[in-house]
Amino acid sequence: MKSGIFYDSANLVEFKKWFDAGVLGGATTNPLILQKEGILNIPEHIGKMIKICGEGFPISIEIPDSTWTKEEMIELALKYRNMFPRNAVIKIPMDCRYSQKSFEVMKELSRFYVPINATLGLTSGQLIAAAEALRGNEESYISLFWGRCDEAGGIGADKTLLTVLKYLKTHDLNTKIIIGSIRNTAQIDRAFELGADIVTIPPKLLEEWMFTQRGIETADQFNDAYRQVEEGITLI
């Protein structure tokens, strides 16, 4: 099983840093984070990511407009998959105004063995239906947007995740659950605690997740202990 930490940014410098550190199991992109980095040529950018991570590393690429027809979505999805056959995971936006269409797209793409990430998930209904539409697709994900789910009201992200996890187990579905829209490190811990397979984490929160002032103080104490006897100590 790959790492459950997915990179959630289009910044290539940070991507290389965390990939080289060996902690990432995949990466996600979406129109908003690409726009923030000023990226307009999406295939070129994905190519740059693959130069860093190599083949076989899953990178989610989103269909950019949920109002497109089913045929338009499928056409672009297949083009991305053909361009990046060992990396591309196609994100299908679950716009609740067009629920049936998004599930039809997922089901059709699964016939072509295209890895799918059902994204924009805010309710248990969306996520469960997506998992059913993806039944039999061995490379599939459903994405719960944690922060946005809490902001939307309803039962909240905690209960939504637990409901979906129970459904997947009861109905023998192997779809992996991705948690996105993370606002703070406590949400990262909570998502993993409840059983999420993957959390997509922006680089700023990755840093925060590993930082404590006490950790710095402890490292400095150990460094100082060594430096005080550095000239006389035998290390090997």
N, C-alpha and C positions, 0 to 999 in steps of 0.2 A: 504494500500500500504506500502511495506517495504521501508526502507531507500535506497536512491539512491547512498550511499557510499559503494563501494565494496573494500575489502582488496586485494591488488595486490602484494603479496610477499609470500614466503614459510617459512619465519621466524616465528617460533611458539611463541617465547617470545613476539614479537610485536603484533602478532595476538591475543594472550590472552589479552594483555593490551587494545587494541582497541575494542575487543569484549566485555570485561567486562565494558568498558565505555559506551556501549549501542548505539554506533553510526553506526554500520555496518549492512548492509542488505544482505551481501553475500561475497563470496571470489572467486578469480580466481587463477588458477595455469597454468603454461605452461612449456614446457621442459627447457626453458632458465632460469627461476627463480628457478626451482627445481635444475638445475645444479649448480647455484650460491651458493646454500645452501648445496651442496654435497649430495643431496638426490637421492638414486638409487632405494629404495624400495617405490614405489609410493603408493600402497595400505596401507602400514604401516603408511606412512605420513598422508594420508587422514584420516585414523583411529584416529591419534593423534589430527588432527584438529577437528574431530567430538566429541572427548572427551571434547574439550574446548567449542564448540558451541552448541552441542546437535543436535538432529534430526530436520529436517524441515528447516535447514539453507542451502541455495544453495551454493555448491562448484563446480566450473567448473574444469573438468579434461579433458585434451586435448589428442586426438589421436596423438601420438608422431611423426608420419612420414606421410607426405602428399603423398608419392609415393606408400603407401600400396594399395592393391586392395580394391575394395568396400567391398568384403566379409570379409577381414581382419579387416577393420575399424568397420564394423557392429558387428563382433564377439567380439572385445574388448569392444566396447561401451556397449553391453548388459551385459558383465561380470561386468563392473564397476557399471552399474545400479543395477544389482542383488546384488552386494556386499554392495552398499550404496543406498538403494532404496529411502530413504527420503532426501538424500542430493545431489547425483551426478547429475550434469548438464554436458552433454558431449560436449566438444568443437570439432567441425569439422573444420579443416583448409581449407580455401578457396584458395588453390594454383591455381593461374590463368592459369597454364598449364593444369590443370585437372578440370576445372570448372564444367563440366557436372557431373563428378563422385561425387564431393562433394555435389552437390544438390540431386543427387540420394540417397546418403547415408542419408542425412537429411530427405528426404521424406520417405524412408524405415523405419528409426528409429521412425519417428512420428507415424507410424502404430502401434508401440509397446508402444506408449505413453511415449517415452523417452524425457525428457527435453533436448533441444539443444541450444548450443551457437555457432553460425556461426562466426568463428574467422578469423583473418588476413584480415579483410575488409579494402581495400584502395580506392575503387571506388564506386560510386553510383550504377553502374551496378551490382557489386558483392552483395551489401547489399540488393538491391531491389529484385534481383533474389533469394537470400537466403530467404527473407521474403515470397516470393511466394511459394518457396519449403516447407516452414514451415507453410503455411496457414492451420489453423485448429489446430495447435499444441499450446495449451494454455500456455505452459511453454517454450517459445522460446525467444531467444535473437539474435540480430545481432550486431557484434562488429566492430566499426570503429576505426582504429588505427590512432589517431589524429596526433601525431608527425611524424610518418612514412608516412602518407598521405601527409602532407605538404612537407616532404623531397622528395617525389616522383614527385612533380610538379603537373601539371594538374590544376583543379579548386580549389584545396585546401580543407582543412578539414571543414572550415566554410560552404562553398557552398555545399559540399558533404552532410553534415548533414542536411542542410535545404532542399535539393532536396529529400533526403530519407524521412524526416519527412512529407513533402507534399505528397509524393507518398503513404505513409502508411495511411494518413488521407483520401486521395481521394479514395483509393481502399479498405478501411475498413479492415485494417490489424492491429492486436493487438500486433504484435511482439514488444518487448522492445528493445530500442537502448542502447547499452553499448559503452562508450568511453574509449578506452585504449590507451597505448603508450603516456601517459601524460608526458610532459617534465618540466612543471612549473605550479605554482598555477594559473597564469592568464588563462591558458588553461582549468583548472577545472572550473573557473567562467564562461568562455565563453561557454563551453559545456552546462552547466546547463542553462545559459541565453538563449541559442538557443532552448532548449527544450529536451535535452538528458534525458533519464530516469535514467541512471546509469553512474557513472564515476568510473573506477577502479584506485585506488590511492595507490602508494607505501607508506610505513610508514614514510619515510623521508619527502615526500611532504605533508602528513597529518599533520605532525608537523609544517611545514612551512606555511601551509594554515591557521593555527590558531595563528601564532606568529606575534606580533609587539612589537617593543621596547617600544612604547608608552603604550601598554597594561601592560607591566611590571612596568613601572613608575607609572601608575594609580593604579595598585594593591598595590604597595608599599606605595603610599600616603594614601590609605584607611587603610591599615594595621597599618601604623604609627599613624594615627588619633585614632584608637582604642587603641593601646598600650599605648598611652600617658595618657589615662584615665582608663586603664584596671582595676586597683585596686578599683576604686570607681564606676564603671559603673554597672548598672543593666541590664542584658540581657533578663531575663525572670521572 
